[in-house]
């Protein structure tokens, strides 16, 4: 395998010039061309491990997500990886499968300097393992430590969902969702929905459960029958798109026509595919912007630059086939 010295010798330049080129430094055009030609001729590959030992940087970032099967998490991971390329860094995807022990193991890995930093999307009780001494950015959740947090304007999104349902002709609304016992974006979506209803004197039913997803799904069929179908609800805001599709399936089982009889709006607006548009009406999170903000904040921490502790990004309404407009 060719070394940096071999490149320097073939290009007839100093080792220092090759090192400067490899680390993004500016050189004369003639020198740059000679180095590039030597690298190509020798099939030289930069030794990132050796570079990391010298600079105490690995140029790798870990991203913790509860599951990669959720469209929002998948799309977010895609855009974070894309953003990291601008910083010559690579992504290590940590799919915890909603497992607390897996989350702790990944956080411990980051604390042991196996990666340069961590972007965490977690709803578990990992607060005691989070330290401001570790380069870390949180998405969708606040920690007791002063950790930069990136999130959508979930409160405004909840209000926007209620507003769009009313504008589409719904008269009796409902909120359906589950969430963590720890304060996070889910609660803000409900608060925003509730605030809009109270301000406009609207009647609203609520199905909200703090606990595990599978426990909520076991209760949901009965709850939909008792709270939605039997009480004349004609507009539903569901806490996320994944749950909204489950609700749509239950409405179909109850012979309820969507959107003719009940209209449904989800939250996330994630792409199911790069070329197939979603049929679900939803509050779209600005996922590319969230990814860019998370990566920029983390790089600022790593490079010891100032970064805001809170970044809240605006959401938009994405019309689909589950509402009348």
C-alpha positions, 0 to 999 in steps of 0.5 A: 500500500502506498504511503504519503512519502511515496506520493510526495516522491512521485509528485516531487513535492514535500511530505508537508505539501501532501499532508496539507493537500489531504487536510484541505489546505490551499496549494499552488495549482501546479502542486495540487495537480502533481499530487492528484496525479501521484495519488491516482497513479499509486491508488493512494488511500488516506489512513484516517485511523493514523490521522485520528491518532494525531489529531484526536479526531476520527471524523465519524459521528454517531446517530442514535435513533429508536428504529430505522423502520420509522420513515421520519428517522430514516429520512432524518438519517439520510439527510444527516449523512448527506450533511456530514459529507460537507464536513468530511465526516462519516455516519455511524448509525446506532439503531437501538430498537427502542432498547434502553441498554442499547442506547446506554452502550452507544452513549458509552461508546461516544464518551470513550472517544470512539466517535467525535460526537453524537446526535441523539434522538431518544425517548428513554431515561438516559439523562444521567449518561448525558454530559455537556463534556461530550459533544452531543446534540439532541433532537426532539427532547430536552435534557437537564444538561445544557445540550443543544436541542433541535426540533420542529415547532411542534406546538404550532404544528398541533394548532395548524392541524386543528386549523386545517381540519376545521377549514376542511369542514370538520366540526368535532375533533379528536387527538390520538397519540402516545408518548414518553413519560419524559417531556418531548415533542409529542406533548407539545403537539397535543398542547398546540392542538388543545390550545387551538381548540380552547381558543376557538371554543371547539369540542375535542376528544382525546386518546393519549397514552404514556407508555410503550407503543405495543401496549397502546396499539393493543388498546387502540381498536377499542378506543377508536370504537368508543371515542371516535366512531361512537361519538361522532368525531369527524376530524382526527389529528394523530401524533405521527404518520406511523400512528395515523396509518394505524388509525386509518386501518382501524377506521376502514375496519369500522366501515368509516369512509375517509375523508368523506366521514372522518378526516385525518391529519398526521405529523411528520410528512416523511417520504415513504419513498423517493418517488412515491408521494404520501397519500396522508395529509400531514404536518410536515417537519422540515427534516433537511433543515433539522439535519443541517442544524443538528450537524452544524451545531455538533460541529460547532461544539467539536470545534469549540465554537458558540452554538445556540442551545435551542433551535426551533424550525417551522412546520408546514401543512402537506395536503394528501387524500385523507382530508377534503382540502 
